Amino acid sequence: MQKKQIPCIKTGDFARLCNTNKRTLFYYDEIGLFSPAYTDEKGYRYYSESQCDVFFTITCLREIGMPLKEIKNYIDRRNPALLKQMLEEEYKTLKPQNLR
């Protein structure tokens, strides 16, 4: 039933593993930010455990206030240099009183 023999877990299990909810995963899939490893013929979504790293990156970028559109741009072409540049730009927008 699983394509490409990649061990996958159901949406609810992945949501619990990543400390989020299914609605967030559905929304991220809808906007093209984060899609499941595959969707079966009944429409059920399945995620690979290796996708946790990407989801964690999205979560961290959201926590520092980055808009989803910018996160999507990064995820689509992610690399270390781009991440460094993006974080430096985000750092510049922080107000000094917010830093500790």
PyMOL CGO cylinders between C-alpha atoms (Angstrom):
from pymol import cmd
from pymol.cgo import CYLINDER

trace = [
    CYLINDER, 0.00, 0.00, 0.00, 2.91, 2.38, 0.61, 0.3, 1, 1, 1, 1, 1, 1,
    CYLINDER, 2.91, 2.38, 0.61, 4.60, 3.75, -2.47, 0.3, 1, 1, 1, 1, 1, 1,
    CYLINDER, 4.60, 3.75, -2.47, 8.36, 3.44, -2.93, 0.3, 1, 1, 1, 1, 1, 1,
    CYLINDER, 8.36, 3.44, -2.93, 8.59, 1.28, 0.22, 0.3, 1, 1, 1, 1, 1, 1,
    CYLINDER, 8.59, 1.28, 0.22, 9.25, 4.38, 2.37, 0.3, 1, 1, 1, 1, 1, 1,
    CYLINDER, 9.25, 4.38, 2.37, 8.03, 3.81, 5.93, 0.3, 1, 1, 1, 1, 1, 1,
    CYLINDER, 8.03, 3.81, 5.93, 5.30, 6.39, 6.46, 0.3, 1, 1, 1, 1, 1, 1,
    CYLINDER, 5.30, 6.39, 6.46, 2.94, 7.40, 9.21, 0.3, 1, 1, 1, 1, 1, 1,
    CYLINDER, 2.94, 7.40, 9.21, -0.58, 8.81, 9.13, 0.3, 1, 1, 1, 1, 1, 1,
    CYLINDER, -0.58, 8.81, 9.13, -1.29, 12.51, 9.41, 0.3, 1, 1, 1, 1, 1, 1,
    CYLINDER, -1.29, 12.51, 9.41, -2.43, 12.37, 13.05, 0.3, 1, 1, 1, 1, 1, 1,
    CYLINDER, -2.43, 12.37, 13.05, 0.64, 10.44, 14.13, 0.3, 1, 1, 1, 1, 1, 1,
    CYLINDER, 0.64, 10.44, 14.13, 2.94, 12.83, 12.28, 0.3, 1, 1, 1, 1, 1, 1,
    CYLINDER, 2.94, 12.83, 12.28, 1.14, 15.80, 13.83, 0.3, 1, 1, 1, 1, 1, 1,
    CYLINDER, 1.14, 15.80, 13.83, 1.66, 14.38, 17.33, 0.3, 1, 1, 1, 1, 1, 1,
    CYLINDER, 1.66, 14.38, 17.33, 5.30, 13.59, 16.57, 0.3, 1, 1, 1, 1, 1, 1,
    CYLINDER, 5.30, 13.59, 16.57, 5.87, 17.21, 15.46, 0.3, 1, 1, 1, 1, 1, 1,
    CYLINDER, 5.87, 17.21, 15.46, 3.75, 18.77, 18.20, 0.3, 1, 1, 1, 1, 1, 1,
    CYLINDER, 3.75, 18.77, 18.20, 1.24, 20.33, 15.81, 0.3, 1, 1, 1, 1, 1, 1,
    CYLINDER, 1.24, 20.33, 15.81, -2.25, 19.55, 14.59, 0.3, 1, 1, 1, 1, 1, 1,
    CYLINDER, -2.25, 19.55, 14.59, -3.68, 17.98, 11.46, 0.3, 1, 1, 1, 1, 1, 1,
    CYLINDER, -3.68, 17.98, 11.46, -5.27, 21.25, 10.31, 0.3, 1, 1, 1, 1, 1, 1,
    CYLINDER, -5.27, 21.25, 10.31, -1.84, 22.87, 10.14, 0.3, 1, 1, 1, 1, 1, 1,
    CYLINDER, -1.84, 22.87, 10.14, -0.55, 20.02, 7.99, 0.3, 1, 1, 1, 1, 1, 1,
    CYLINDER, -0.55, 20.02, 7.99, -3.59, 20.23, 5.70, 0.3, 1, 1, 1, 1, 1, 1,
    CYLINDER, -3.59, 20.23, 5.70, -3.13, 24.00, 5.36, 0.3, 1, 1, 1, 1, 1, 1,
    CYLINDER, -3.13, 24.00, 5.36, 0.59, 23.75, 4.64, 0.3, 1, 1, 1, 1, 1, 1,
    CYLINDER, 0.59, 23.75, 4.64, -0.19, 21.16, 1.96, 0.3, 1, 1, 1, 1, 1, 1,
    CYLINDER, -0.19, 21.16, 1.96, -2.92, 23.38, 0.50, 0.3, 1, 1, 1, 1, 1, 1,
    CYLINDER, -2.92, 23.38, 0.50, -0.54, 26.35, 0.11, 0.3, 1, 1, 1, 1, 1, 1,
    CYLINDER, -0.54, 26.35, 0.11, 2.28, 24.16, -1.18, 0.3, 1, 1, 1, 1, 1, 1,
    CYLINDER, 2.28, 24.16, -1.18, 4.58, 24.73, 1.77, 0.3, 1, 1, 1, 1, 1, 1,
    CYLINDER, 4.58, 24.73, 1.77, 4.80, 21.19, 3.12, 0.3, 1, 1, 1, 1, 1, 1,
    CYLINDER, 4.80, 21.19, 3.12, 3.25, 18.20, 1.42, 0.3, 1, 1, 1, 1, 1, 1,
    CYLINDER, 3.25, 18.20, 1.42, 2.95, 14.59, 2.53, 0.3, 1, 1, 1, 1, 1, 1,
    CYLINDER, 2.95, 14.59, 2.53, 5.35, 11.97, 1.20, 0.3, 1, 1, 1, 1, 1, 1,
    CYLINDER, 5.35, 11.97, 1.20, 2.36, 10.55, -0.62, 0.3, 1, 1, 1, 1, 1, 1,
    CYLINDER, 2.36, 10.55, -0.62, -1.41, 10.53, -0.72, 0.3, 1, 1, 1, 1, 1, 1,
    CYLINDER, -1.41, 10.53, -0.72, -3.22, 7.26, -1.33, 0.3, 1, 1, 1, 1, 1, 1,
    CYLINDER, -3.22, 7.26, -1.33, -6.14, 6.65, -3.69, 0.3, 1, 1, 1, 1, 1, 1,
    CYLINDER, -6.14, 6.65, -3.69, -8.61, 7.49, -0.90, 0.3, 1, 1, 1, 1, 1, 1,
    CYLINDER, -8.61, 7.49, -0.90, -6.96, 10.85, -0.21, 0.3, 1, 1, 1, 1, 1, 1,
    CYLINDER, -6.96, 10.85, -0.21, -5.25, 9.84, 3.01, 0.3, 1, 1, 1, 1, 1, 1,
    CYLINDER, -5.25, 9.84, 3.01, -1.97, 11.63, 3.56, 0.3, 1, 1, 1, 1, 1, 1,
    CYLINDER, -1.97, 11.63, 3.56, 1.17, 9.86, 4.76, 0.3, 1, 1, 1, 1, 1, 1,
    CYLINDER, 1.17, 9.86, 4.76, 4.39, 11.43, 5.99, 0.3, 1, 1, 1, 1, 1, 1,
    CYLINDER, 4.39, 11.43, 5.99, 7.85, 9.97, 6.28, 0.3, 1, 1, 1, 1, 1, 1,
    CYLINDER, 7.85, 9.97, 6.28, 9.67, 10.36, 9.56, 0.3, 1, 1, 1, 1, 1, 1,
    CYLINDER, 9.67, 10.36, 9.56, 12.49, 12.09, 7.71, 0.3, 1, 1, 1, 1, 1, 1,
    CYLINDER, 12.49, 12.09, 7.71, 10.09, 14.96, 6.96, 0.3, 1, 1, 1, 1, 1, 1,
    CYLINDER, 10.09, 14.96, 6.96, 10.24, 15.97, 10.62, 0.3, 1, 1, 1, 1, 1, 1,
    CYLINDER, 10.24, 15.97, 10.62, 13.44, 17.93, 9.91, 0.3, 1, 1, 1, 1, 1, 1,
    CYLINDER, 13.44, 17.93, 9.91, 11.76, 20.07, 7.27, 0.3, 1, 1, 1, 1, 1, 1,
    CYLINDER, 11.76, 20.07, 7.27, 8.71, 20.60, 9.47, 0.3, 1, 1, 1, 1, 1, 1,
    CYLINDER, 8.71, 20.60, 9.47, 10.97, 21.57, 12.37, 0.3, 1, 1, 1, 1, 1, 1,
    CYLINDER, 10.97, 21.57, 12.37, 12.66, 24.17, 10.15, 0.3, 1, 1, 1, 1, 1, 1,
    CYLINDER, 12.66, 24.17, 10.15, 9.28, 25.62, 9.17, 0.3, 1, 1, 1, 1, 1, 1,
    CYLINDER, 9.28, 25.62, 9.17, 8.23, 25.74, 12.83, 0.3, 1, 1, 1, 1, 1, 1,
    CYLINDER, 8.23, 25.74, 12.83, 11.43, 27.51, 13.90, 0.3, 1, 1, 1, 1, 1, 1,
    CYLINDER, 11.43, 27.51, 13.90, 11.11, 30.11, 11.15, 0.3, 1, 1, 1, 1, 1, 1,
    CYLINDER, 11.11, 30.11, 11.15, 7.46, 30.73, 12.08, 0.3, 1, 1, 1, 1, 1, 1,
    CYLINDER, 7.46, 30.73, 12.08, 8.46, 31.19, 15.72, 0.3, 1, 1, 1, 1, 1, 1,
    CYLINDER, 8.46, 31.19, 15.72, 10.83, 34.03, 14.81, 0.3, 1, 1, 1, 1, 1, 1,
    CYLINDER, 10.83, 34.03, 14.81, 8.00, 35.70, 12.93, 0.3, 1, 1, 1, 1, 1, 1,
    CYLINDER, 8.00, 35.70, 12.93, 8.84, 34.88, 9.35, 0.3, 1, 1, 1, 1, 1, 1,
    CYLINDER, 8.84, 34.88, 9.35, 5.84, 34.95, 6.99, 0.3, 1, 1, 1, 1, 1, 1,
    CYLINDER, 5.84, 34.95, 6.99, 4.80, 31.66, 5.39, 0.3, 1, 1, 1, 1, 1, 1,
    CYLINDER, 4.80, 31.66, 5.39, 5.47, 33.06, 1.91, 0.3, 1, 1, 1, 1, 1, 1,
    CYLINDER, 5.47, 33.06, 1.91, 9.12, 33.70, 2.79, 0.3, 1, 1, 1, 1, 1, 1,
    CYLINDER, 9.12, 33.70, 2.79, 9.42, 30.30, 4.43, 0.3, 1, 1, 1, 1, 1, 1,
    CYLINDER, 9.42, 30.30, 4.43, 8.03, 28.67, 1.29, 0.3, 1, 1, 1, 1, 1, 1,
    CYLINDER, 8.03, 28.67, 1.29, 10.58, 30.52, -0.85, 0.3, 1, 1, 1, 1, 1, 1,
    CYLINDER, 10.58, 30.52, -0.85, 13.33, 29.23, 1.41, 0.3, 1, 1, 1, 1, 1, 1,
    CYLINDER, 13.33, 29.23, 1.41, 12.04, 25.64, 1.55, 0.3, 1, 1, 1, 1, 1, 1,
    CYLINDER, 12.04, 25.64, 1.55, 11.77, 25.53, -2.25, 0.3, 1, 1, 1, 1, 1, 1,
    CYLINDER, 11.77, 25.53, -2.25, 15.47, 26.33, -2.67, 0.3, 1, 1, 1, 1, 1, 1,
    CYLINDER, 15.47, 26.33, -2.67, 17.00, 25.74, 0.75, 0.3, 1, 1, 1, 1, 1, 1,
    CYLINDER, 17.00, 25.74, 0.75, 20.72, 25.68, 1.28, 0.3, 1, 1, 1, 1, 1, 1,
    CYLINDER, 20.72, 25.68, 1.28, 23.01, 26.79, 4.14, 0.3, 1, 1, 1, 1, 1, 1,
    CYLINDER, 23.01, 26.79, 4.14, 24.04, 30.08, 2.53, 0.3, 1, 1, 1, 1, 1, 1,
    CYLINDER, 24.04, 30.08, 2.53, 20.44, 31.09, 1.91, 0.3, 1, 1, 1, 1, 1, 1,
    CYLINDER, 20.44, 31.09, 1.91, 19.47, 30.21, 5.48, 0.3, 1, 1, 1, 1, 1, 1,
    CYLINDER, 19.47, 30.21, 5.48, 22.32, 32.32, 6.84, 0.3, 1, 1, 1, 1, 1, 1,
    CYLINDER, 22.32, 32.32, 6.84, 21.31, 35.27, 4.65, 0.3, 1, 1, 1, 1, 1, 1,
    CYLINDER, 21.31, 35.27, 4.65, 17.66, 34.94, 5.63, 0.3, 1, 1, 1, 1, 1, 1,
    CYLINDER, 17.66, 34.94, 5.63, 18.42, 34.76, 9.35, 0.3, 1, 1, 1, 1, 1, 1,
    CYLINDER, 18.42, 34.76, 9.35, 20.74, 37.78, 9.14, 0.3, 1, 1, 1, 1, 1, 1,
    CYLINDER, 20.74, 37.78, 9.14, 17.98, 39.77, 7.44, 0.3, 1, 1, 1, 1, 1, 1,
    CYLINDER, 17.98, 39.77, 7.44, 15.47, 38.66, 10.07, 0.3, 1, 1, 1, 1, 1, 1,
    CYLINDER, 15.47, 38.66, 10.07, 17.94, 39.60, 12.83, 0.3, 1, 1, 1, 1, 1, 1,
    CYLINDER, 17.94, 39.60, 12.83, 18.18, 43.14, 11.43, 0.3, 1, 1, 1, 1, 1, 1,
    CYLINDER, 18.18, 43.14, 11.43, 14.42, 43.56, 11.74, 0.3, 1, 1, 1, 1, 1, 1,
    CYLINDER, 14.42, 43.56, 11.74, 14.45, 42.70, 15.44, 0.3, 1, 1, 1, 1, 1, 1,
    CYLINDER, 14.45, 42.70, 15.44, 14.31, 45.66, 17.76, 0.3, 1, 1, 1, 1, 1, 1,
    CYLINDER, 14.31, 45.66, 17.76, 17.21, 45.92, 20.23, 0.3, 1, 1, 1, 1, 1, 1,
    CYLINDER, 17.21, 45.92, 20.23, 14.82, 45.84, 23.20, 0.3, 1, 1, 1, 1, 1, 1,
    CYLINDER, 14.82, 45.84, 23.20, 13.58, 42.40, 22.05, 0.3, 1, 1, 1, 1, 1, 1,
    CYLINDER, 13.58, 42.40, 22.05, 17.07, 40.91, 22.22, 0.3, 1, 1, 1, 1, 1, 1,
    CYLINDER, 17.07, 40.91, 22.22, 18.43, 39.37, 25.41, 0.3, 1, 1, 1, 1, 1, 1,
]
cmd.load_cgo(trace, "trace")
